[in-house]
Amino acid sequence: MNSGKLIIIPDVHGRSFWRDAVKRNSGEEFIFLGDYLDPYPDEGYTDEEAFKGLEDIISFKRENPDRVTLLWGNHDLHYLYPEMMGSRFDIDNAVRNAHKFWDNQDLFKMAYEVKSRGKRFLFSHAGICRGWVSANFPRLEDEDITAELMNDLVGHPEFMSALGDISFDRGGDKPCGSMVWADLRDHLNEDNNIPGIVQVFGHTQMEVPVYYQDKFYCLDCRQAFCLDQEDGKIYDCRYNESVRKNTDIS
């Protein structure tokens, strides 16, 4: 039974924690923040395990189309657009991975948003930086930045090219990264915050979640979280404790 909770699954990378979250929260709404493949070598997961996990996540979405949202991450898009190629690209299985994403591309989105307690929560893989928007789409105002627009732009050449922007902090040549590449440090620059939106993203792996001044949550912590849409707070699913304010990115 749905209790008004949105279960948030940050970067998977072949890990199995999402399966436990599904079992414990049967009937709830789920959102996956992207990056399903390309395991970290030191974590012990194989490329085959990651691919099987992706297949199971896709099946979970197809079986529950109205309550499961899948977002694109940079480790997903780089199989569809090799010019975006990043770390741990599985060259041996690249064609297989690309086919899996192409065949199911209708199931994935760039962004998703909900309203809770008068706040707009905007979900994406790495967060949307004002600087990235201004550099690539200077005519867009803050109020134009919506999940609907980001999803509508998928496939447009200028948008897909801009998704490849990588910031200096990630070894790229841009002041800030795209919504699948932005580093947490990009968001800590106040000029990159977007007024009126609480952003929720993963991408920058952390030991503990980062909650910054009611402007964003970075949740790539190898565990599930939930947004309680009744009180507008994000909780750690393991302990049912709200995520506390934290700007420690060490």
N, C-alpha and C positions, 0 to 999 in steps of 0.2 A: 504494500500500500504506500502510495506517495505521501510523504509527510511535509512536503514543501522544501526539501533539501536538494541542493544541486551538488552532486558528488564530483569533485574535481580530481582528475588523474593527470598529473604533470608528466614530464618526459618518461617514456617507458624504456626505450633502448634495450628491449629484450627481457626486462625484469618482469617478475610475476606478481608484484604487490597489487596490481590492478585486479587480479583474479579474486584475491581476498576481499577487496573493497566491494566487488560485485556481489559476492556471497553474503557479506554482512549487510548490504543495503539493497536487498531485492525490492524492486518496485519503485526505486527512486529514479530521478533524472541524473544522467551522467554527461560530463564533458571531458574529452581527452584533449590535452593541449599540444599534441603532436610529438614527432620524433619517436617512431615505433621501432625502427631498425638501428643498426650500427652500435652494437654493445660496446661498453668500455672493456678493454682487454683484461684489466685487473679485477673485474667483478665476476668473471667466471661464466658468463653467458655466451653461448655460441650464436653465430649468424643464423644457423638453422632454427635454434630455439626462438630467436627474435622473429624470424619469418613465420613460424607456426603461431606465435603470439599475435602477429599482425593479422593472419588469417582468422584467428578466433575473435579478435576485436571487430573485424569487418563483419563476421557472422553475428556477433552480438548487436551491432548496429542494424543489420538487415532484419533481425528478429524483433528489434525494438526501435523502429524508425522514428517514433515520435518522442522518445525519451533518451536517446543517445546522440550526442553531437561529437563529430570527429574533426579536429582542426589539422591543418597542414603545419609541419615544422620544416626547418631547413634540411634535416636529414631524410625527409620524405621527398621534398621538391627537387633535391639534387639528383634523384634518379630520373625524374621527368625532364629536367633541364640541366644537363651536365655542366653548363657554364657556371652553375651555382655550386659546383662540387666543393665539398668541405672535408673535414677530417673523417677518418674511419670509413670512407666510401668502400663498399663491398664490391670490388671490381669483378670478382669471380661470379657473383650472382646479380650483377647490375641489370642484365636484360630481364631476368626473372622478376626482380623487384620492380623494375619500371612497368612491366606488363601488369603486375598486381595493382599498382597505383592507377595506371591508365584505365584498366578494366573496371575500377571502382571509384573513379574520380567524382562521380555524382554524389558520393557519400560524404565528401570532405568539404570543409569550409575554411576560409581565411580567418574569420572572426565570428563571435557570437556575443550577444548582450542580453542582460536581464535588468529589470528595475526592482529594487528592494528598498523599502523605507525611504523613498524619495531619492535614492541614489541610482545612477547608471553604472552597472558593472560591465565592463567591456573585456572580453576574453580574446586573447590571441596567443601565438606561440612565444613571441619575445617582447611583446608590447609595442605600441605605436608611439614613436617620438615625434614631437612637434617639429624638430629640426629636419627629420627625414621627410616629413610631409611638405614642409616649406621648400626644401631643396628640389623635390621632384614634382610637386603639385602646388605651386605657389598660389593658385587661385582658391584653394580650399580654405575655408574658415574653420574655426574650432567646432562650430555646431554642425559642419558637414561631415565630420569624422564619425562615421557610424559603421557598425558591423555590416549592415545592408550594403553600403557603398563598397566596402572592401571586398565583399563577396561578389558584387556585380562587376568589379574590375578584373577578376581572374580571367586570364586569357588575353587581355589587352597587352600588346607588346611593350608599351611604356611602363605599365605597372609591373609586368613580369621582369623587365630589366631592372627596375628600381628595387625589386625584392632581393637582388644580388648585392645590395650595398652592405658593406662590412665596415665597422668603425675602426678607428685607430687602436682602441683597446682590445680588439679581436684580431689585430694584425692586418686590417684592411686600410683603405686610403680615403675613408669618408669620416666626417666629423661625428656622425652617428649612424647606427645600422638600421636596417629595415625591420619590418614587423615580424620577420622570422630570423633576424640576425642581431638585433639590438642587444648589447651587453647591459647588465644591471647598472654598470657605472654610467652608461649613457642616460639612464633614467634619473640618476641622482643629480644630474644637471637640471636645475630648476627651469631653465629655458625650454626643456624638452617635455615638461608636463603639459597635459591638455586639461584645461579647466572644465569642471562639471562631470568628469569621468573618473571612476575608480577602476584602474586597469588591473587585470589578473593575468599573469603569464608565468612561463617557466624559463627554459633555455639556459640560464646561467646557473650551473649546479652549485647548490649551497648545502651546508650541513643543517642549518635551521632556516625557516622561512623568513623573508624580509617583508615587513609591513611598514610603509613609509608615509606618515602624515596624511592618511586617508586618501592618498593619491595612487598608490599601487601596492600590489602584493606580488612578490617573486616566490614561487612555490616549488621550484625544481629540487626537491629534497628526498626523492625515492620513497615517497609515501603519498597517501590520498588525503585530501582535505574536503570540506564541504562548506558551501554557502547556505546558511539558514536564511531563507527568503522572508521569514517572519521578522527576524531582528536585524537583518542586514549585516551579519558578521560571518567571517570565515573561521572555521574550526579545524583543528587537527582531528581527523577521524578516529585515531587510536585512543585518545584520551578525552575527546569531547571538550577540549580547552580552546578558547578563542586564540587566534594568532596575535601575539603581542607586538607592539611597536618595536621596531628593530632596524637600525641602519648599519649594523656591523657587517661589512662585506669581506672581512678577512678570511 
